[in-house]
Amino acid sequence: LDRLTTSSRIKPCDYDDVGKISCGLIAVRKGDKVGFINEQLDEVIPLKYGCDATLPMFTCGVAAVKDDSGRFILINTAGERVSELSYQQLTALGSNGRSSNPGLFIEQSESGSNARYRIIDTDGSPLTPWIEKYPTVVDNCAIVVGAEQTTQHYFYKL
């Protein structure tokens, strides 16, 4: 054990939670704030953002984090906002581990039975209309089902 604690490759971590590496950065949480460190453990984006239970990851150079008002915003790997838009809920498409992250996000309009969803790209532009059912990822294609009262499919090659 002494050899492990004195190794130059193992460093103590002063964070409550550490995420997976994406785009060379790792999300870290301390208390209710989230930031990003690089592989050398240097803080690249300060601990000033919020998130949900799951730590954010960068997808195509963009991550969804919460601002001071509790709304989601998109930031780049330098910590800069990529759009002036803010969102009630954002989830990286494919973040469930069933596919690679394609650089798309699922926006949710509100919580509960009135929730509607649409897919947006990394600059916040909508790619689909609002739909009633949560989009799923199957066989590396985003399949969005249930637009309005009809069954409508949108395929996006990931």
C-alpha positions as CSV (number, residue, x, y, z in Angstrom):
1,L,0.0,0.0,0.0
2,D,2.8,2.4,0.8
3,R,4.2,1.9,-2.7
4,L,0.8,2.8,-4.2
5,T,0.3,6.0,-2.2
6,T,3.8,7.3,-3.0
7,S,3.6,6.5,-6.7
8,S,3.8,9.5,-9.0
9,R,1.1,7.9,-11.2
10,I,-1.5,7.8,-8.4
11,K,-2.7,11.2,-7.1
12,P,-5.2,12.0,-4.4
13,C,-8.6,13.2,-5.7
14,D,-10.5,16.0,-3.9
15,Y,-13.8,15.5,-5.8
16,D,-17.0,13.9,-4.8
17,D,-17.5,12.3,-8.2
18,V,-15.4,11.8,-11.3
19,G,-16.8,11.1,-14.8
20,K,-15.5,9.4,-17.9
21,I,-13.0,11.0,-20.2
22,S,-14.4,12.6,-23.4
23,C,-12.7,15.1,-25.7
24,G,-9.7,14.9,-23.4
25,L,-11.7,16.2,-20.5
26,I,-13.2,14.6,-17.4
27,A,-16.2,16.0,-15.6
28,V,-15.7,16.3,-11.8
29,R,-18.2,17.2,-9.1
30,K,-17.6,18.8,-5.7
31,G,-20.7,19.4,-3.7
32,D,-23.3,20.7,-6.2
33,K,-20.8,22.2,-8.7
34,V,-19.4,20.6,-11.8
35,G,-16.2,21.4,-13.8
36,F,-13.8,19.6,-16.0
37,I,-10.2,18.5,-15.6
38,N,-7.7,17.2,-18.2
39,E,-5.8,14.0,-18.1
40,Q,-3.0,15.7,-16.1
41,L,-5.6,16.5,-13.5
42,D,-5.4,20.3,-14.2
43,E,-8.7,22.1,-13.8
44,V,-9.6,23.3,-17.3
45,I,-13.2,24.5,-16.7
46,P,-13.8,25.7,-13.2
47,L,-16.3,24.1,-10.8
48,K,-19.1,26.5,-11.5
49,Y,-21.8,24.6,-13.3
50,G,-24.6,22.3,-12.1
51,C,-25.8,19.0,-13.6
52,D,-28.3,16.2,-12.9
53,A,-27.4,12.9,-11.2
54,T,-25.3,11.9,-14.2
55,L,-22.1,13.8,-14.8
56,P,-22.0,15.5,-18.3
57,M,-19.7,14.4,-21.1
58,F,-18.5,16.2,-24.1
59,T,-19.9,15.0,-27.4
60,C,-18.3,16.5,-30.5
61,G,-16.7,19.2,-28.3
62,V,-20.0,20.2,-26.6
63,A,-21.4,19.4,-23.2
64,A,-24.8,20.2,-21.5
65,V,-24.4,21.7,-18.1
66,K,-26.7,23.8,-15.8
67,D,-26.1,27.6,-15.4
68,D,-26.8,29.6,-12.2
69,S,-30.6,29.7,-13.0
70,G,-30.7,25.9,-13.1
71,R,-31.3,25.7,-16.9
72,F,-29.2,23.7,-19.2
73,I,-26.7,25.4,-21.6
74,L,-24.2,24.1,-24.1
75,I,-20.5,24.8,-23.5
76,N,-17.4,23.9,-25.5
77,T,-14.2,22.4,-24.3
78,A,-12.9,25.9,-23.4
79,G,-16.0,26.4,-21.1
80,E,-17.6,29.0,-23.4
81,R,-21.3,29.0,-24.2
82,V,-21.9,27.8,-27.8
83,S,-25.4,29.3,-28.0
84,E,-27.4,32.0,-26.1
85,L,-30.3,29.4,-25.8
86,S,-31.1,27.7,-22.5
87,Y,-33.1,24.6,-21.9
88,Q,-35.2,23.0,-19.2
89,Q,-33.7,19.5,-19.8
90,L,-30.9,18.3,-22.2
91,T,-29.5,14.8,-22.6
92,A,-26.7,13.8,-25.0
93,L,-28.2,11.4,-27.6
94,G,-26.6,8.0,-27.2
95,S,-25.4,8.8,-23.7
96,N,-27.0,5.5,-22.5
97,G,-24.0,3.6,-23.8
98,R,-25.9,1.9,-26.6
99,S,-24.2,3.9,-29.3
100,S,-21.5,6.4,-29.8
101,N,-22.3,10.1,-29.0
102,P,-23.2,11.7,-32.4
103,G,-23.1,15.3,-31.3
104,L,-26.8,15.5,-30.8
105,F,-28.9,16.3,-27.8
106,I,-32.5,15.5,-26.7
107,E,-34.3,18.6,-25.5
108,Q,-37.3,18.1,-23.2
109,S,-39.9,20.8,-23.0
110,E,-41.2,20.2,-19.5
111,S,-41.6,17.4,-16.9
112,G,-44.5,15.1,-16.4
113,S,-47.3,13.9,-18.7
114,N,-47.1,17.1,-20.9
115,A,-43.4,16.5,-21.8
116,R,-42.4,16.8,-25.4
117,Y,-39.0,16.1,-27.0
118,R,-36.9,17.2,-30.0
119,I,-33.4,16.6,-31.2
120,I,-31.0,19.5,-31.4
121,D,-27.4,19.7,-32.7
122,T,-24.3,21.0,-30.9
123,D,-25.1,24.7,-31.7
124,G,-28.7,24.4,-30.4
125,S,-30.5,24.2,-33.7
126,P,-33.6,21.9,-33.7
127,L,-33.4,19.0,-36.1
128,T,-36.8,17.5,-35.5
129,P,-40.2,19.0,-34.5
130,W,-41.5,18.5,-31.0
131,I,-42.7,14.9,-30.4
132,E,-44.6,13.1,-27.7
133,K,-42.4,10.1,-27.1
134,Y,-38.8,10.0,-25.9
135,P,-36.3,9.3,-28.8
136,T,-34.4,6.1,-28.7
137,V,-31.2,4.9,-30.3
138,V,-31.2,1.6,-32.2
139,D,-28.4,0.2,-34.3
140,N,-26.6,3.5,-34.6
141,C,-29.6,5.4,-35.9
142,A,-31.6,7.8,-33.9
143,I,-35.2,6.8,-34.2
144,V,-37.8,9.3,-33.1
145,V,-41.3,7.9,-32.8
146,G,-44.7,9.5,-32.1
147,A,-44.8,13.0,-33.6
148,E,-48.3,14.4,-32.8
149,Q,-51.0,11.7,-33.2
150,T,-49.2,9.9,-36.0
151,T,-46.3,7.6,-35.9
152,Q,-43.4,9.4,-37.6
153,H,-39.8,8.2,-37.8
154,Y,-36.7,10.3,-38.2
155,F,-33.5,8.6,-39.0
156,Y,-30.1,10.1,-38.3
157,K,-27.0,8.1,-39.2
158,L,-24.7,8.3,-36.1
